[in-house]
């Protein structure tokens, strides 16, 4: 079935961490459906430039960057209607079994995967309340299953689930819905760098028998961002091929 081409006409979408992978897929999907899309990331060169795009290249964790980005979006497009808090990262090469983990890595993971969403939401909350907007937070399957060596990441992503639920209750009287997406294995650049044996094991353990794509997550984000999802709030949708069933 063809995508509706005008579902987000006149809407302004702000996406953190949207330069590649899932974030970029969401940005492109909502743009195709008519939205004005503003994206911030350390590298936004993979995204197109042109009408209804605003690309902001910066390190979101640098002091003053969230405020500067938000102000620039207001100047370029006006108030935000849809906020996608996609920015997040594990400790990656600094990840370690918990007894050998370092607090500096915990703090980095919490900052980028939890506090970034809280900061951006606080900046946009007034406009979203006035406009009956949408907030989508990017959690992870790791929040539910846990991953060895990624206790900090799992904690941050489950923190986003709690943040989503509390904020949903707080914002509901204003017509704002707040939901979270929790992707499992998704075919991104980071996933492609994994050894083939690990990918084969992931596929073997996934009921649908394949690894999802960023576009699979973008389709769910587009639904939750639309008026069709007006009666859905405080929920976390796992996009994992049936790996974890609530």
Secondary structure, DSSP 8 states (H G I E B T S, - for coil): ----SSTTTT-EEEEET-SSHHHHHHHHHHHHTT-EEEEEES--TTS--STTEEEEES-TTSTTHHHHHHHHHHHHH-S-SEEEE------GGG---GGG--HHHHHHHHIIIIIHHHHHHHHHHHHHHHHT-EEEEEEETHHHH--TT-HHHHHHHHHHHHHHHHHHHHHGGGT-EEEEEEE-SB-SHHHHTS-HHHHHHHHHHSTTSS-B-HHHHHHHHHHHHSGGGTT--S-EEEESTTSS--
